Amino acid sequence: MTMEGKRYATSRRKACQHCSSAKAKCDLRDGGCSRVWARVVLLPTIWMGAVEQSGGSVAQGSIANVNGSPTNTSLTASSEGHTPNASLLNIRRHVETPEFTELDLVCPINVEDISNRWINSYVPLPGQKRKDYPASVTAFMYRILNSYVAVAVHGRGPPPFVHSSQVLPTSTKLPLSTCLSLVRICEKPRPGSEIVAADMLRREMNNIYEQRSEYDDMTLLAAFQAYMIYCMALFFTLNQTSDPFLRQAVMNLQELACATCRQGLVCTAEQQHTRPKWEAWIVAESKRRTLYAMYLLDGLLSTQDGLPTFLGTELYGLPAPSAGVLWKASTRQEWERGYNIHLADWVEASLYIHELWPIPPDMDDDGVVERRSRVDQWLENVDEYGTMMYAVTNCTHGG
């Protein structure tokens, strides 16, 4: 095309590409039109989020400056020739990958009582406190735990005792990644194929249990969680309720729980009422949530088998499930801000799991009032998992 022809073609342009595609009225300006720029002005949340995620700097090709109004907007791109909407699409969000090393965790309980818990249903130890789930609570536990494994079976993500950072490509461990893929075979199995699917799950469970002594702390946690999901899939999804393997699997599960909890269940900073390292807190909270879910599953299976269930007094002193804003935080900065608020709200120690148990008979009226006040404060910020824990404990024990 000649220079004259090129100049003529440019002068004939009546609309920018965006408005032309949208068949919208365009008041073409240098570098774009007010319609496109208005979209930029109307998206300040995306812009500010990108700046915050990148630590105050923005990647090349992103917006360098935005100000003005839909009819008077100045915008500078970091590279020439980028229209405003193209620059917006080029914003890169920095996703931080947690590093699960040098975790300062301690175990304040006797974990051997966890691995021996299955014995209690057959040979109760002195001093144990029996608990009897009302039928309505048992039905509630069944449906909630069933929903937890259904999330994994349908490929919608991990259950609420597995932290989102544990399934990142850079941090996921083989037992858990294999599990979240393998349990998909349980989704809508064809008639007669349940046995084949159950056999595949059993084989992988045996592999996990046989290799347990070779795992590091993070892999052991993943193995514990994966084994838990397999047990739930066998019971809820594949209906292997009368399978003797399942009862043995629960015994193995409690041994895996003991092994991972032995490596630490609480951050040292939690005990000192200071802010721990994000990664350490993720591991500790994930262990505790999986542990509490395991106790509910064990109680449900024991009830189904007509066996007595007992209060998990060996867990006395462990923190109750955390606030939802902490569990769901996707960045270190977001979590640290939330934890600072948590520390300010809880001047002393945060709620303990035993504060959801029956009120001790020797507790005076002031103590009862204080406990209920602490539980109310805890309920203000819990997520769905914490609400479930409260529903089970309150409907079983009162308080």
N, C-alpha and C positions, 0 to 999 in steps of 0.2 A: 504494500500500500504506500502511495506517495505521501510526503509530509502534508500536502494540502488535503488529501483524502483522510488522513488520520485526524487532522485538526477538525475536519468537517464532521467526522463520526463522533468525536468527543462533544462537539457543540450540540449535537442532536440528542444527547442523553438527557432524558427528562426525569429519571428516577434512579435511586440507588438499587443495588442488587437485592437487598433485603426487602424493600418496599415493593419492588417489581415482582418478586416471588410471592409476596403476600397479597398482591393486587391492591395495595393500599396507597393513599395519597401521599406524595413525597414532596418536601420542600428541600430539594437537593442543596447541600452546602459542601464546603471544602472538607473532604474526608468522611462525609456522612451526612445524615439528616437529623432533624430534631426528634423525629419519631424513634430513631435508633438510640440517640443519646438519652432520651427520656427513660428508656428501658434500663440504661446504665444507672441513672439517678435513682430509679425505683428499686434498685437491688443493692442498697448499701450494706445489708446484712451479709450478703455473700462476699462483698469486697472486704469488709472489716474482718470477717472470719478468716479470709485468706491471708490478710496481713498478720493477724494474731498467730495463725498456724505456722507462718514462715518466720516468726520471731521479729516482725517489724520490717522485713525486706520482702520483695516480691520477685519471683523468678523472671528471667528474660522473656519478653513477649507479653508481659502482663501490663495492666494499667499502672502508670506511674503517678498520675494525679487526676482526681475527679472533683470538680466543683461546678456551681452554677445551677441552672434550672432547665426544664425541658426546652425552653426557647433560647437559652443563653448558657451554653455549656462549653467549657474548655477542657480538653482532654489531651494529654501527652502520652504517646505510646513509646515504649523503650526501643522499638525498632520501626523504621519508617515504612509507610505503606499499609499499616494495620488499621483497619477501621475499628471503631469503638467496640462493636459486638464481637469482632474477632479477637480483640484483646481480652475481653471478658472471658471468652471460652478458653483462653490460654492460661488462665490463672491456675497455678499448680498448688495443690494442698499438700503440705508436708505431713506425712504420717510417720510418727515416731515408733520405732520397734523397741519394745522393752528388752532389756538384757537381764536374764535371770541368773545372775552370778553374785557371789558374795552376799547371800541372803542371811540376815541376822535373825534367826528364828530360834525359839526355845519351846520345849514341850513341858507344860506345867502339870500334867496329869499322868497317871499310871496307865500307859497305853496297853499294857498286857491285859488289862481288864476288857479292852475292846476285842482282842482276838479270842478271848474266852467267853464272850457274851453268849454264844449259842448254847453253852453248857447250862446257863441259868434257867432256861426253859425246862430242862430235865432234872437238874439238881440245884435248886435255888440256894444261894449262899446266905449265911446269917446276916440279918440287917437289911436285906433287900426290900424295896418297897414295890409292891405289886401295883400295876395300873391296869384298869379295864376300860378299853375303848368302848364308848356307846356305839350302837349299830350305825347311827347316823354319821359318826366320826369315821368309822371304818369305811363306809361307803364314800365319804368325802376323800379320804386318803387314797382309796383305790382310783378314783377318777382323776385326782390331781397327779399322782405318780404316773398314771397311764398317759396323761397329757404330756408329761415331761419326756417320756421315751418316744411318744408319737411325733414330737417336734423333730427328733433326730431321724426317725424312720422315714418321715416325709421329706427330709432334706431341707428343713427350714432353719437349720442352725443347731447349735448345741443346746442341751437342757440348761436350766438356770443355775446349776451348780458348776458349770464349766465357764470360765471367764473368756470373754471374746478374744483376748490377747493370746490365749492358748491355742487358738485355731488359725492364727496368722501363718502364712506360708513359711515365714522365717523363724517361727518359734514352736510350731506344732511338733509333737512327739509321735513316733510311729504307732504305739498302741492306740492312741486316741484318733489319729488320722485314719488308720485302718478301720477302727470301729465305726466312725461316722460314715464311712463308705460301705462297709459290710452290712450294717443294719438296714440299709436300703432294700436288701433282698426280702425284708419282712413286709414291705408295703404291698398290700393286696396280693398275697400269695395265691396261686391257683390251688384248687382243691387237691389235696394229697401232697402238695409240695412243701407243706409246713415242716414235715419230718426232715426233708433235705436241708431246708434253711436252718432248722434247729441244730442239725449235725454240724453245719459249717460254723455256727456260733460256738458250739461246744468245743470244737477243735481249736478255735482261736483263743477261747478262754483257757484251755489247757496250756497253750503256748505261753500265754501271759503269766500264768501261775508258775510254770516250770522255769521261766527266765527271770523271776522276780528278784533274785539275789544279784543279778547282773546290772540292774537298773540304777542310774543316778537318781537324785531326788526329784527332778522335774519329770523324768521318764516314769518313775515310780508313781507319781501323782497321776500322770496320764493313764498308767496301767490300772490304777485304782478306779478312776472315773470310767474308763472303757469297760472294765469288768462289771461295774455297777450298771452301765447301760445295757450290756449283754444280759445280765440277770433280769432286768426289767423287760427287755424285749422277749425273752423266753416266757416270762410269766404273763405279761399283759398282751403282747401282740401275737405270739404264737401259741398261747393258751396251753403251755406245758405245765399246768398247775399240779399234776400228779406225778411229774417226772422226779424220781429220786435224785437225779443229778442236780436239781435246783437247790435242794436242801444242802447238799455238799458244797455247791457253789457259794451259798451264803456263808458257810464256814470259811471257805477260801477268801471270800470278799472281806470278811472281818480280819483275816490275817493280813491281807494287803493294806487294809485301813490302818492296822496297827503299825505296819512297817513304814508307811509314808508319814503317819502322825509322829512317829518316833523321831523323825528328822526335824520336827518343829511344827507347832500349831499356832503359835502366837509370836508376833514381832516383839523383839526386846523393847522397841520404842513404844509399842502399845502398852506394855506393862509400866513404862515410865511416863505414860500420858503425854508423849510427844509424837510428832509426825514421823512415821517410818518411811523407808524407801518404798517407792511405788511398787516395784516388782516384788519386794518382800511381802507387802500387804496383799497383793494379788494372790500369791501362793498360799499365804495363811488363810485368807478368806475362802479361797477355792477349796482348800482341804476341809475347812469347817463346814461349808455348805454341803459338800459331798458326804461328809460324815453324818450330818444331821439327816440328810435324805436317806442314807443307808439305815439309820435307826428306825425311820418311819417304815421303810420297806421291810425290815426285819420284824417290826411289830405287826405289820399287815399280814405277812406270811405266817407268823406264829398264831395269829388270831384265826386265819383260814384253816390252820392245822389243828385248832382246838387247844393250843398250848398257852400257858400263861405268859404275860408280858410284864416287864419290870421297868421301873424308872431308870434312866441312864445316869445314875449318880456318879459314875466314873467321869462324866463330862463336866462335873461341877467346876465353875470358875472360868469356863471358856466364854468368849464374847458371843452375844447373840448375833444373828445375821445383820449385816451392815445396812446403812442407808442406801437407797436406790441410786442416788446421785453419785455415790462413790463407786458402786459396782458397775454402773453403766458408763462411767467416764472413759473416754477413748484416747485422751492425751494426758501426759504428765501434768501439764499446767492446769487443765480442768480438774484433775483429781486433787492436786495440791491445794487449789482454791477451796474445793469442797471439804477437804480434810481440815483445813484451817478453821472453817466455819464449824465443823464437827467438834473440834477441840474447844472452841469458844462456847458452844452450846452445852457441852458436857464438861463442866468445870472439874468434876472428879472423874472417876472411871465411867465408861459407857456401860450400857446394859449387859448383864451376864445372862447366859442361857438359863441358869437355874432360877432367875427371877420370873421365868414363865412357868415354873413348876408350882405345885401346891404350896400355899402359904404355910410356913411352919407353925405348929400349934403353940409354940412358946413366943411367937412374935407379938409384941404389944401393938396397940392401936396406932401409935405414931409410926411404927415400922411398916404397918400395912398401908397407911396413907402414903408414906414415902415411896414404897415399892410401886403402888398403883400410879403415882405421879411419874415415876421413871418409865414405866411401861407406856403410859400415855405419850410421853415425850418421844420415846422410841418409835411409836406407831405413826408419828407425824411424818416420818421420812422413809419408812421401809418401802421396799418394792413388793412385787407380787409374791416373791418367795417368802419374805418376812411376814407378809400378811397370812400366807398359808400356815406358817409355823405358829403364829399367834392363834389362828382359828383352831388348829388341832389341840394345842395346849390348853387354851381357855375353855373349849367345849369339853375337854377331858377332865381337867383339874379344877375349873372355876378360877376365881380370883379377879 
